[in-house]
C-alpha cells in the first residue's frame, strides 16, 4: 500500500513540474482568447524567453536578472507581434507562424554565436532556480515526495491563475477585456481603447518561459519548447479560456508528459511514449470539439 502511495506521489510531483511551464503560457493564451486574438506565436515567444534567461544567467549569474530578461524579451517579441496583428491588421495565423519560425532560427544562430556550440548548451556555472524547502514535511514522506524539487515559480503559477481569475471577473479592466472579445466595435463605441487592450494582452502572454531553462535542468537546447506553446493553446481551449479551467487543462497535459517520461524505461517503444503528450493533445481537442458541437 505504501509503495502505491509513493508511486502516486512521484507521479503527482512530476505532473506539477511538467504542467507549470505550460500553465504560464496557457494563461496568456486564455487572456488572448478573451480579447478575441488567436495568438499562435506563443511557441516562438516561449523560446525567446527561455533563450534570454540562459544568456542572462551566463553573463550575470543572477536569478533575478535572468527572470527579468526572460519576461522582457518574450513580452517585447509578443508586443511586436501584437502591433502587426492589431494595428496593421495582419493575418494572425501568418504573424504567429512567422514569429515561431523567426525565433527558432534566431535562437539557434545566437546559441552558436554566443556559446560556440550546436544543439545544446550546458554549464556548471549556470545558476538554477532555488527549490522550495520541504524538509518540514519529513514526518510525512509521501507529502515530502509530492512537493520536493519544486521551485517557487512552480507554486506561483497557481497563485497567478487565481489572481487572473479575480482580475478578469472582478475588475473593471477585466470586464473591458471580456467586452472587447465579445464585440470590439461595441466596446470601442463605449470609449474603451480596444486596440491597446488587445496589444497589451498579447504582450503579457509572452511570460513564463524561464522554467524550461532554469527549472528542473539549467540548460538551453535547440527547440527546447518542443511544441509546448501549441500544447498551452490547447490547454487554454480545454479550460474555456477560464483561468481556473486552464489549470485543469494544463494538469491534464502535464500528466500526459509525466507518464511519457515514466514509460521511457518500459517495454513500450520510446517513439510511442514520446508521442504520448501530442496524441493526448489531439484526442483532448477532438473530444472537446465533439462535445461543443453536441451542445
C-alpha positions in Angstrom: 0.0 0.0 0.0 2.8 2.4 0.9 4.6 1.5 -2.3 1.4 2.6 -4.3 1.3 5.8 -2.3 4.9 6.6 -3.1 4.4 5.9 -6.8 1.4 8.2 -6.9 3.3 10.9 -5.1 6.1 10.7 -7.6 3.5 10.9 -10.5 2.0 14.0 -8.8 5.3 15.7 -8.3 6.3 15.0 -11.9 2.9 16.3 -13.2 3.3 19.6 -11.3 6.8 20.1 -12.8 5.7 19.3 -16.3 2.5 21.4 -16.2 3.8 24.7 -14.8 5.7 25.8 -17.9 2.6 25.0 -19.9 0.3 26.7 -17.4 2.1 30.1 -17.5 1.8 30.2 -21.3 -1.7 28.8 -21.3 -2.9 31.6 -19.0 -1.5 34.1 -21.5 -3.3 32.2 -24.3 -6.5 32.3 -22.4 -6.3 36.1 -22.0 -5.7 36.4 -25.7 -8.8 34.3 -26.4 -10.7 36.7 -24.1 -9.9 39.7 -26.3 -10.5 37.7 -29.5 -6.9 37.2 -30.5 -5.7 33.9 -32.0 -2.0 34.0 -30.9 -0.3 31.1 -32.5 3.1 32.7 -31.9 3.4 31.5 -28.3 5.9 28.8 -29.3 8.3 31.5 -30.6 7.9 33.9 -27.6 8.3 31.0 -25.2 11.5 30.0 -27.0 12.7 33.7 -26.9 12.2 33.9 -23.1 13.9 30.6 -22.5 17.0 31.7 -24.5 17.2 35.2 -22.9 17.0 33.6 -19.5 20.0 31.4 -20.1 22.0 34.2 -21.8 21.4 36.5 -18.8 22.3 33.6 -16.5 25.5 33.0 -18.3 26.7 36.6 -18.2 25.4 37.7 -14.7 24.8 34.6 -12.7 21.8 36.4 -11.2 18.4 34.6 -11.0 16.5 37.9 -10.8 18.2 39.3 -13.9 17.6 36.0 -15.7 13.9 36.1 -14.9 13.6 39.8 -15.9 15.5 39.1 -19.2 13.1 36.2 -20.0 10.0 38.2 -19.3 11.1 41.4 -21.0 12.4 39.7 -24.2 9.3 37.5 -24.6 7.0 40.4 -23.9 8.8 42.5 -26.4 8.5 39.9 -29.2 4.9 39.4 -28.3 4.3 43.2 -28.4 5.8 43.4 -31.9 3.5 40.6 -33.0 0.6 42.4 -31.4 1.4 45.6 -33.4 1.3 43.6 -36.6 -1.9 41.8 -35.7 -3.9 44.7 -34.3 -2.5 47.9 -35.8 -1.6 46.6 -39.2 -4.4 44.1 -39.4 -2.0 41.3 -40.3 -3.4 37.8 -40.5 -3.0 36.3 -37.1 -2.0 32.9 -38.4 0.7 34.3 -40.7 2.1 36.6 -38.0 2.2 33.8 -35.4 3.9 31.3 -37.7 6.4 34.0 -38.8 7.3 34.7 -35.1 7.7 30.9 -34.5 10.0 30.4 -37.5 12.0 33.6 -36.9 12.7 32.9 -33.2 13.5 29.2 -33.8 16.2 30.2 -36.4 17.4 33.3 -34.4 17.9 31.4 -31.1 19.8 28.6 -32.9 22.1 31.1 -34.6 22.7 33.1 -31.5 23.4 30.0 -29.5 26.2 29.2 -31.9 27.5 32.8 -31.9 27.4 33.4 -28.1 28.2 29.9 -26.7 30.0 28.4 -29.7 28.0 25.2 -29.5 25.3 23.4 -31.6 22.4 21.5 -30.3 22.5 22.3 -26.6 24.5 24.4 -24.1 25.1 23.1 -20.6 27.5 24.5 -18.0 28.1 24.1 -14.2 28.4 27.8 -14.0 24.7 28.4 -14.7 22.6 29.1 -11.6 19.2 27.3 -11.3 16.1 28.5 -9.6 16.0 27.8 -5.9 13.9 24.9 -4.8 11.2 25.1 -2.1 12.4 23.7 1.2 10.0 20.9 2.2 12.2 19.4 5.0 9.4 20.3 7.5 7.4 17.5 5.8 9.9 14.9 6.8 7.4 13.2 9.1 5.2 12.6 6.1 7.4 11.1 3.4 4.6 10.9 0.8 3.8 14.7 1.1 7.5 15.4 1.1 7.9 13.5 -2.2 4.8 15.2 -3.7 6.3 18.7 -3.2 10.0 18.1 -3.4 12.2 19.7 -6.2 9.6 22.3 -6.9 10.7 25.9 -7.5 8.9 29.0 -6.2 7.8 29.8 -9.7 6.1 26.4 -9.9 4.0 27.3 -6.9 3.4 30.9 -8.1 1.8 29.6 -11.3 -1.3 28.5 -9.3 -1.3 31.8 -7.5 -1.2 33.6 -10.8 -4.2 31.6 -12.1 -6.3 32.8 -9.0 -5.1 36.4 -9.4 -6.1 36.4 -13.1 -9.5 34.9 -12.2 -10.2 37.9 -9.9 -8.7 40.3 -12.5 -10.9 39.0 -15.3 -14.2 38.7 -13.4 -13.9 41.2 -10.5 -12.2 44.3 -12.0 -13.3 46.9 -14.5 -10.3 46.3 -16.7 -11.1 42.6 -16.8 -14.7 43.5 -17.8 -13.4 45.7 -20.6 -11.2 42.9 -21.9 -14.1 40.5 -22.0 -16.3 43.0 -23.7 -13.6 43.6 -26.4 -13.6 39.8 -27.0 -17.4 39.7 -27.3 -17.8 42.7 -29.6 -14.9 45.0 -30.3 -16.9 47.6 -32.2 -19.5 48.0 -29.4 -16.7 48.2 -26.8 -14.9 50.9 -28.8 -18.2 52.9 -29.1 -18.3 53.0 -25.3 -14.9 54.6 -25.1 -12.7 51.5 -24.5 -9.4 51.6 -26.2 -9.8 48.1 -27.7 -6.5 48.1 -29.7 -4.4 49.0 -26.6 -6.1 46.3 -24.6 -5.5 43.7 -27.3 -1.8 44.6 -27.8 -1.2 44.7 -24.1 -2.8 41.3 -23.6 -0.7 39.8 -26.4 2.5 41.3 -24.8 1.5 39.8 -21.4 1.0 36.4 -22.9 4.8 36.1 -23.5 5.8 35.5 -19.9 6.6 32.1 -18.3 9.3 30.5 -20.4 12.2 30.6 -18.0 11.1 27.4 -16.3 12.2 25.5 -19.3 15.8 26.5 -18.9 16.1 27.2 -15.2 13.7 24.8 -13.6 14.4 21.1 -13.4 17.5 21.4 -15.6 19.6 24.5 -16.2 20.5 24.4 -19.9 19.3 25.5 -23.3 18.7 23.2 -26.3 17.7 23.9 -29.8 13.8 23.9 -30.0 13.7 23.3 -26.2 10.0 24.2 -26.2 9.2 21.1 -28.2 5.6 22.2 -29.1 4.7 23.3 -25.5 3.4 26.6 -27.0 0.9 24.7 -29.0 0.0 22.4 -26.1 -0.6 25.6 -24.0 -3.0 26.8 -26.6 -4.8 23.5 -26.4 -4.9 23.8 -22.6 -6.4 27.3 -22.8 -9.1 25.9 -25.2 -9.9 23.0 -23.0 -10.2 25.3 -20.0 -12.6 27.5 -21.9 -10.3 30.5 -21.5 -11.1 30.5 -17.8 -8.0 30.8 -15.5 -9.1 28.0 -13.2 -10.2 25.8 -16.1 -6.8 26.4 -17.7 -5.2 24.9 -14.5 -7.1 21.7 -15.1 -6.3 21.6 -18.8 -2.6 22.2 -18.1 -2.7 19.5 -15.4 -4.0 17.0 -18.0 -1.2 17.7 -20.4 1.4 17.8 -17.6 0.1 14.3 -16.5 0.5 13.1 -20.1 4.1 14.3 -20.3 4.8 12.8 -16.9 3.5 9.4 -17.9 5.5 9.6 -21.2 8.7 10.2 -19.2 7.9 7.3 -16.8 7.2 4.9 -19.6 10.6 5.5 -21.2 12.0 2.6 -19.2 9.2 0.2 -20.0 8.9 -2.3 -22.9 6.8 0.2 -24.9 8.5 1.7 -27.9 10.3 5.0 -27.0 8.9 6.6 -30.1 5.4 5.9 -28.9 5.9 7.2 -25.4 7.5 10.4 -26.7 4.4 10.9 -28.9 2.0 10.5 -25.9 1.7 14.2 -25.0 0.9 15.1 -28.6 -1.5 12.3 -29.0 -3.2 13.4 -25.8 -3.5 16.9 -27.2 -5.2 15.7 -30.4 -7.5 13.4 -28.5 -8.5 16.0 -25.9 -9.2 18.7 -28.6 -11.2 16.2 -30.6 -13.4 15.3 -27.6 -13.8 18.9 -26.7 -14.9 19.9 -30.2 -17.3 17.0 -30.3 -18.9 17.9 -27.0 -19.1 21.6 -28.0 -20.8 20.6 -31.3 -23.3 18.4 -29.5 -24.2 21.3 -27.2 
